[in-house]
Amino acid sequence: MKTHVALVLAVVFALSPLRGIAEDKQIADVKELAGTWQGWVTREDGQERATLFVSVDGSYRALTTDGASTEGKFYLHDGTLRYRSSRTTGAARISDDQGKILLRVMPENVFYKTGSAEYERIK
């Protein structure tokens, strides 16, 4: 019986991908963010799908599925990725999760009852 359980566990671990820890990725210029990103934003009613369009100068526009939008700009301050938008300001982080490039935005002020957002690069 113990052999059978051990065999089943070995098969389960072998067939199921183990999600690795995303590695932080440093960027030298905000133009590295240029492109289209899709993900989830946290709003006062919960999470919502959003698309983020970033230009080579770091300016961006985010649109949610219900039509809400925000504009802003990413910039580097003392080597740290930051952003300033029409609603919030805060820090941002790029990471690589097994080939998926992720962008996480973390507001420092929540005047508009918005929370963090996480996007995956699609283009």
KOLDREN-415758 format. One record per residue (C-alpha): x, z, y negated; residue number from 1. Coordinates in nm, 3 decimals, m for minus. Layout:
N
<c1:X | c3:Z | c2:Y | zamar:NUM>
...
//
This chain:
123
<c1:0.000 | c3:0.000 | c2:0.000 | zamar:1>
<c1:0.283 | c3:0.089 | c2:m0.244 | zamar:2>
<c1:0.447 | c3:m0.246 | c2:m0.171 | zamar:3>
<c1:0.121 | c3:m0.426 | c2:m0.244 | zamar:4>
<c1:0.076 | c3:m0.246 | c2:m0.580 | zamar:5>
<c1:0.439 | c3:m0.314 | c2:m0.674 | zamar:6>
<c1:0.399 | c3:m0.681 | c2:m0.587 | zamar:7>
<c1:0.080 | c3:m0.712 | c2:m0.794 | zamar:8>
<c1:0.249 | c3:m0.545 | c2:m1.093 | zamar:9>
<c1:0.551 | c3:m0.773 | c2:m1.062 | zamar:10>
<c1:0.326 | c3:m1.081 | c2:m1.062 | zamar:11>
<c1:0.127 | c3:m0.954 | c2:m1.361 | zamar:12>
<c1:0.445 | c3:m0.893 | c2:m1.564 | zamar:13>
<c1:0.593 | c3:m1.225 | c2:m1.462 | zamar:14>
<c1:0.284 | c3:m1.425 | c2:m1.558 | zamar:15>
<c1:0.190 | c3:m1.245 | c2:m1.878 | zamar:16>
<c1:0.402 | c3:m1.320 | c2:m2.184 | zamar:17>
<c1:0.540 | c3:m1.010 | c2:m2.345 | zamar:18>
<c1:0.485 | c3:m1.023 | c2:m2.717 | zamar:19>
<c1:0.819 | c3:m0.975 | c2:m2.885 | zamar:20>
<c1:0.882 | c3:m0.793 | c2:m3.206 | zamar:21>
<c1:0.885 | c3:m1.030 | c2:m3.500 | zamar:22>
<c1:1.224 | c3:m1.051 | c2:m3.670 | zamar:23>
<c1:1.235 | c3:m1.030 | c2:m4.047 | zamar:24>
<c1:1.364 | c3:m1.349 | c2:m4.198 | zamar:25>
<c1:1.551 | c3:m1.355 | c2:m4.528 | zamar:26>
<c1:1.497 | c3:m1.643 | c2:m4.766 | zamar:27>
<c1:1.733 | c3:m1.760 | c2:m5.036 | zamar:28>
<c1:1.479 | c3:m1.954 | c2:m5.245 | zamar:29>
<c1:1.099 | c3:m1.947 | c2:m5.274 | zamar:30>
<c1:1.093 | c3:m2.322 | c2:m5.204 | zamar:31>
<c1:1.136 | c3:m2.222 | c2:m4.837 | zamar:32>
<c1:0.774 | c3:m2.099 | c2:m4.851 | zamar:33>
<c1:0.636 | c3:m2.439 | c2:m4.957 | zamar:34>
<c1:0.362 | c3:m2.569 | c2:m4.732 | zamar:35>
<c1:0.030 | c3:m2.469 | c2:m4.586 | zamar:36>
<c1:m0.037 | c3:m2.135 | c2:m4.421 | zamar:37>
<c1:m0.346 | c3:m2.005 | c2:m4.242 | zamar:38>
<c1:m0.438 | c3:m1.649 | c2:m4.166 | zamar:39>
<c1:m0.647 | c3:m1.349 | c2:m4.250 | zamar:40>
<c1:m0.696 | c3:m1.157 | c2:m4.573 | zamar:41>
<c1:m0.838 | c3:m0.808 | c2:m4.601 | zamar:42>
<c1:m1.122 | c3:m0.774 | c2:m4.846 | zamar:43>
<c1:m1.357 | c3:m0.487 | c2:m4.916 | zamar:44>
<c1:m1.604 | c3:m0.620 | c2:m4.656 | zamar:45>
<c1:m1.339 | c3:m0.664 | c2:m4.385 | zamar:46>
<c1:m1.110 | c3:m0.946 | c2:m4.281 | zamar:47>
<c1:m1.172 | c3:m1.312 | c2:m4.359 | zamar:48>
<c1:m1.001 | c3:m1.640 | c2:m4.272 | zamar:49>
<c1:m0.795 | c3:m1.791 | c2:m4.551 | zamar:50>
<c1:m0.569 | c3:m2.085 | c2:m4.623 | zamar:51>
<c1:m0.268 | c3:m2.049 | c2:m4.850 | zamar:52>
<c1:m0.110 | c3:m2.349 | c2:m5.025 | zamar:53>
<c1:0.240 | c3:m2.280 | c2:m5.160 | zamar:54>
<c1:0.427 | c3:m2.518 | c2:m5.394 | zamar:55>
<c1:0.807 | c3:m2.558 | c2:m5.407 | zamar:56>
<c1:0.825 | c3:m2.345 | c2:m5.723 | zamar:57>
<c1:0.658 | c3:m2.052 | c2:m5.541 | zamar:58>
<c1:0.320 | c3:m2.091 | c2:m5.706 | zamar:59>
<c1:0.027 | c3:m2.068 | c2:m5.468 | zamar:60>
<c1:m0.347 | c3:m2.081 | c2:m5.425 | zamar:61>
<c1:m0.532 | c3:m1.895 | c2:m5.151 | zamar:62>
<c1:m0.885 | c3:m1.989 | c2:m5.048 | zamar:63>
<c1:m1.112 | c3:m1.793 | c2:m4.815 | zamar:64>
<c1:m1.381 | c3:m1.944 | c2:m4.598 | zamar:65>
<c1:m1.653 | c3:m1.804 | c2:m4.827 | zamar:66>
<c1:m1.500 | c3:m1.977 | c2:m5.131 | zamar:67>
<c1:m1.312 | c3:m1.690 | c2:m5.296 | zamar:68>
<c1:m0.978 | c3:m1.794 | c2:m5.440 | zamar:69>
<c1:m0.674 | c3:m1.642 | c2:m5.601 | zamar:70>
<c1:m0.369 | c3:m1.795 | c2:m5.762 | zamar:71>
<c1:m0.025 | c3:m1.653 | c2:m5.806 | zamar:72>
<c1:0.346 | c3:m1.695 | c2:m5.763 | zamar:73>
<c1:0.608 | c3:m1.579 | c2:m5.516 | zamar:74>
<c1:0.947 | c3:m1.483 | c2:m5.656 | zamar:75>
<c1:1.267 | c3:m1.310 | c2:m5.551 | zamar:76>
<c1:1.363 | c3:m0.983 | c2:m5.722 | zamar:77>
<c1:1.701 | c3:m0.837 | c2:m5.621 | zamar:78>
<c1:1.678 | c3:m1.027 | c2:m5.292 | zamar:79>
<c1:1.329 | c3:m0.899 | c2:m5.212 | zamar:80>
<c1:1.036 | c3:m1.138 | c2:m5.180 | zamar:81>
<c1:0.755 | c3:m1.039 | c2:m5.416 | zamar:82>
<c1:0.439 | c3:m1.192 | c2:m5.554 | zamar:83>
<c1:0.214 | c3:m1.170 | c2:m5.856 | zamar:84>
<c1:m0.140 | c3:m1.301 | c2:m5.833 | zamar:85>
<c1:m0.453 | c3:m1.317 | c2:m6.043 | zamar:86>
<c1:m0.569 | c3:m1.006 | c2:m5.855 | zamar:87>
<c1:m0.271 | c3:m0.801 | c2:m5.735 | zamar:88>
<c1:0.106 | c3:m0.766 | c2:m5.728 | zamar:89>
<c1:0.321 | c3:m0.658 | c2:m5.439 | zamar:90>
<c1:0.576 | c3:m0.731 | c2:m5.174 | zamar:91>
<c1:0.585 | c3:m1.011 | c2:m4.919 | zamar:92>
<c1:0.777 | c3:m1.049 | c2:m4.596 | zamar:93>
<c1:0.866 | c3:m1.348 | c2:m4.379 | zamar:94>
<c1:0.918 | c3:m1.300 | c2:m4.008 | zamar:95>
<c1:0.975 | c3:m1.513 | c2:m3.702 | zamar:96>
<c1:0.764 | c3:m1.419 | c2:m3.402 | zamar:97>
<c1:0.888 | c3:m1.634 | c2:m3.112 | zamar:98>
<c1:0.891 | c3:m1.950 | c2:m3.324 | zamar:99>
<c1:0.582 | c3:m1.867 | c2:m3.532 | zamar:100>
<c1:0.676 | c3:m1.820 | c2:m3.897 | zamar:101>
<c1:0.461 | c3:m1.543 | c2:m4.043 | zamar:102>
<c1:0.408 | c3:m1.441 | c2:m4.404 | zamar:103>
<c1:0.273 | c3:m1.094 | c2:m4.473 | zamar:104>
<c1:0.156 | c3:m1.001 | c2:m4.823 | zamar:105>
<c1:0.121 | c3:m0.631 | c2:m4.910 | zamar:106>
<c1:m0.039 | c3:m0.542 | c2:m5.243 | zamar:107>
<c1:0.085 | c3:m0.241 | c2:m5.437 | zamar:108>
<c1:m0.223 | c3:m0.209 | c2:m5.653 | zamar:109>
<c1:m0.575 | c3:m0.244 | c2:m5.524 | zamar:110>
<c1:m0.786 | c3:m0.287 | c2:m5.834 | zamar:111>
<c1:m0.993 | c3:m0.556 | c2:m5.665 | zamar:112>
<c1:m1.030 | c3:m0.372 | c2:m5.333 | zamar:113>
<c1:m0.810 | c3:m0.622 | c2:m5.156 | zamar:114>
<c1:m0.566 | c3:m0.536 | c2:m4.884 | zamar:115>
<c1:m0.284 | c3:m0.702 | c2:m4.701 | zamar:116>
<c1:m0.289 | c3:m1.058 | c2:m4.574 | zamar:117>
<c1:m0.104 | c3:m1.227 | c2:m4.291 | zamar:118>
<c1:m0.054 | c3:m1.600 | c2:m4.262 | zamar:119>
<c1:0.110 | c3:m1.835 | c2:m4.014 | zamar:120>
<c1:0.286 | c3:m2.150 | c2:m4.133 | zamar:121>
<c1:0.101 | c3:m2.460 | c2:m4.017 | zamar:122>
<c1:0.275 | c3:m2.732 | c2:m4.225 | zamar:123>
//
